[in-house]
Amino acid sequence: MQFSEPISAAFPGLHGRVLGVLARTERALTGRAVAGLVRPPASTSGVQKVLDDLVRNGLVVAEPAGRAKLYTFNRDHVAAPAIGELANLRDLFLGRLRSEAETWEVPAASVWLFGSTSRGEGGPASDVDILVVRPDDVSDSDPRWLAQLETLAGHATRWSGNPCNIVEYSTADLQRLIRRRERLITELRRDAIPLAGAPPHQTLTRKIA
């Protein structure tokens, strides 16, 4: 999945990226503004051609605004609900991860998404990076625990098409990383998205002892 523009999974090319921008906002945007929000970037002339095509097909509404035009996604179009879901595939993906991690038979102390996927920058070849904090009273060889990790990784790949990389630490190991001010901790504080258990802001407070 192209996490920077998930709709590209079903609508590859500039049409999907332009639709994604408009479907995620209620604001009316000029063609230049749409071009500035498209990721990966595209030329203003290319975006304008796509907008004209989408207007002809009724998916986008254009209204004059002086010498310019303002464009909005036509939410009354019969295709609008499907396009809206496609534009928000990342949120649906996160919801599935949360639903699974929150119902583990052996609860994790914390489960967080981090890396490029958490920042909304990952592409089809990017790993889905998930950090799992194992309670200290759970053995790292517990078959139930290992089965949960394997199932989550498999589901994350099937749901997104991206390889999944699970990074596992015990609670004590994570505290040691915090005390040593490891680079991973800085990244987690900046980017981690909570999926289950204690959230990053609660867990990553540096311990002095």
C-alpha positions as CSV (number, residue, x, y, z in Angstrom):
1,M,0.0,0.0,0.0
2,Q,1.1,3.5,-0.7
3,F,0.6,4.9,2.8
4,S,1.2,8.5,1.7
5,E,-1.8,8.1,-0.7
6,P,-3.7,4.9,0.1
7,I,-6.3,5.4,-2.7
8,S,-3.5,4.6,-5.1
9,A,-3.9,0.9,-4.2
10,A,-7.1,0.9,-6.2
11,F,-6.7,4.1,-8.4
12,P,-3.0,4.1,-9.5
13,G,-1.7,7.3,-11.1
14,L,-2.5,10.9,-10.7
15,H,-6.3,10.5,-10.8
16,G,-6.2,8.6,-7.6
17,R,-3.9,11.0,-5.9
18,V,-6.0,14.0,-6.8
19,L,-9.2,12.3,-5.7
20,G,-7.5,11.4,-2.4
21,V,-6.7,15.0,-1.7
22,L,-10.2,16.2,-2.4
23,A,-11.9,13.3,-0.6
24,R,-10.1,14.1,2.6
25,T,-11.2,17.7,2.9
26,E,-14.4,19.7,3.0
27,R,-12.6,22.8,1.8
28,A,-12.8,24.1,-1.8
29,L,-9.4,24.2,-3.3
30,T,-7.8,25.8,-6.3
31,G,-6.1,23.7,-8.8
32,R,-2.8,25.0,-7.7
33,A,-3.6,24.2,-4.0
34,V,-4.5,20.6,-5.0
35,A,-1.2,20.3,-6.9
36,G,0.6,21.4,-3.8
37,L,-1.0,18.7,-1.7
38,V,-0.6,15.8,-4.1
39,R,2.0,13.2,-3.0
40,P,4.2,12.3,-4.7
41,P,4.3,15.8,-6.3
42,A,2.9,16.4,-9.7
43,S,2.9,19.4,-12.1
44,T,0.1,22.0,-11.8
45,S,-0.7,21.4,-15.5
46,G,-1.0,17.6,-15.0
47,V,-3.3,18.1,-12.0
48,Q,-5.4,20.5,-13.9
49,K,-6.0,18.0,-16.7
50,V,-7.0,15.4,-14.1
51,L,-9.4,17.9,-12.4
52,D,-11.0,18.7,-15.7
53,D,-11.5,15.0,-16.4
54,L,-13.0,14.4,-12.9
55,V,-15.4,17.4,-13.4
56,R,-16.6,15.9,-16.7
57,N,-17.3,12.6,-14.9
58,G,-19.2,14.4,-12.1
59,L,-16.8,13.3,-9.3
60,V,-15.6,16.8,-8.7
61,V,-17.5,20.1,-8.7
62,A,-15.9,23.3,-10.1
63,E,-17.1,26.7,-9.1
64,P,-15.7,30.0,-10.5
65,A,-13.8,32.2,-8.0
66,G,-12.7,35.3,-9.9
67,R,-10.1,34.2,-12.5
68,A,-9.6,30.9,-10.8
69,K,-11.9,27.9,-10.1
70,L,-12.5,26.1,-6.8
71,Y,-12.8,22.4,-6.7
72,T,-14.7,20.1,-4.2
73,F,-15.3,16.4,-4.1
74,N,-18.9,15.6,-5.1
75,R,-20.1,13.7,-2.0
76,D,-23.5,13.1,-3.6
77,H,-22.0,11.0,-6.4
78,V,-22.9,7.3,-6.2
79,A,-19.2,6.5,-6.2
80,A,-18.4,8.9,-3.3
81,P,-18.8,6.4,-0.4
82,A,-16.4,3.9,-2.0
83,I,-13.9,6.6,-2.9
84,G,-14.1,8.0,0.7
85,E,-13.3,4.6,2.1
86,L,-10.4,4.2,-0.3
87,A,-9.0,7.6,0.6
88,N,-9.0,6.6,4.3
89,L,-7.5,3.1,3.9
90,R,-4.7,4.0,6.3
91,D,-7.2,4.6,9.1
92,L,-9.1,1.4,8.3
93,F,-5.7,-0.5,8.5
94,L,-4.9,1.1,11.9
95,G,-8.3,0.1,13.1
96,R,-7.8,-3.5,12.2
97,L,-4.4,-3.6,13.9
98,R,-5.9,-2.1,17.1
99,S,-8.8,-4.6,17.1
100,E,-6.4,-7.5,16.9
101,A,-3.8,-6.3,19.4
102,E,-6.4,-5.3,22.0
103,T,-7.9,-8.8,22.0
104,W,-4.7,-10.8,22.6
105,E,-5.0,-13.8,24.9
106,V,-1.7,-12.7,26.5
107,P,-1.9,-8.9,26.6
108,A,1.1,-6.8,25.6
109,A,2.3,-4.0,27.9
110,S,2.2,-1.8,24.7
111,V,1.8,-2.2,21.0
112,W,2.8,0.8,18.8
113,L,3.1,1.4,15.1
114,F,6.3,3.4,14.2
115,G,8.5,4.2,11.3
116,S,7.5,5.4,7.8
117,T,4.0,3.9,8.0
118,S,3.2,5.8,11.2
119,R,4.3,9.0,9.5
120,G,2.1,8.3,6.5
121,E,5.2,8.1,4.2
122,G,5.6,4.4,3.5
123,G,5.3,3.0,0.0
124,P,4.4,-0.4,-1.3
125,A,7.8,-1.8,-0.5
126,S,8.1,-0.2,3.0
127,D,7.9,-2.3,6.1
128,V,5.0,-2.0,8.5
129,D,7.1,-1.5,11.7
130,I,5.3,-2.6,14.9
131,L,6.9,-2.4,18.3
132,V,5.6,-4.8,20.9
133,V,6.5,-4.5,24.6
134,R,6.3,-7.9,26.4
135,P,5.4,-7.9,30.1
136,D,8.3,-9.1,32.2
137,D,6.3,-11.9,33.6
138,V,5.7,-13.4,30.1
139,S,8.4,-15.6,28.7
140,D,9.7,-14.8,25.3
141,S,9.2,-18.5,24.4
142,D,5.6,-18.7,25.5
143,P,3.8,-20.4,22.6
144,R,0.7,-18.3,23.0
145,W,2.8,-15.1,22.9
146,L,4.7,-16.2,19.8
147,A,1.6,-17.2,18.0
148,Q,0.1,-13.8,18.6
149,L,3.1,-12.0,17.1
150,E,3.2,-14.3,14.1
151,T,-0.6,-13.8,13.5
152,L,-0.4,-10.0,13.8
153,A,2.6,-9.9,11.4
154,G,0.8,-12.1,8.9
155,H,-2.4,-10.1,9.1
156,A,-0.6,-6.8,8.7
157,T,0.9,-8.0,5.5
158,R,-2.3,-9.4,4.1
159,W,-4.2,-6.3,5.0
160,S,-1.7,-3.9,3.4
161,G,0.4,-5.9,1.0
162,N,3.5,-4.6,2.8
163,P,6.0,-6.8,4.7
164,C,5.6,-6.5,8.5
165,N,8.6,-6.1,10.9
166,I,7.8,-6.7,14.5
167,V,10.3,-5.4,17.0
168,E,9.9,-7.0,20.5
169,Y,11.3,-5.8,23.8
170,S,10.5,-6.8,27.4
171,T,9.4,-3.9,29.7
172,A,12.8,-4.1,31.4
173,D,14.7,-4.0,28.1
174,L,12.7,-1.0,26.9
175,Q,13.5,0.9,30.2
176,R,17.2,0.2,29.6
177,L,16.9,1.7,26.1
178,I,15.2,4.7,27.6
179,R,18.0,5.2,30.2
180,R,20.6,4.9,27.4
181,R,18.7,7.4,25.3
182,E,18.8,5.1,22.3
183,R,17.9,6.6,18.9
184,L,14.9,4.3,18.7
185,I,13.4,5.9,21.7
186,T,13.7,9.3,20.1
187,E,11.9,8.0,17.0
188,L,9.2,6.4,19.1
189,R,8.6,9.5,21.0
190,R,8.2,11.4,17.8
191,D,6.3,9.0,15.6
192,A,4.8,6.1,17.5
193,I,1.0,5.5,17.2
194,P,-0.6,3.5,20.0
195,L,-2.4,0.4,19.0
196,A,-2.9,-1.4,22.4
197,G,-1.7,-1.2,26.0
198,A,0.1,1.8,27.5
199,P,0.6,4.8,25.1
200,P,4.1,6.1,24.2
201,H,3.8,9.3,26.2
202,Q,3.2,7.3,29.3
203,T,5.8,4.6,28.7
204,L,8.7,6.5,27.3
205,T,9.2,8.9,30.2
206,R,12.9,8.5,31.0
207,K,13.6,6.7,34.2
208,I,16.5,7.8,36.3
209,A,16.8,4.7,38.5
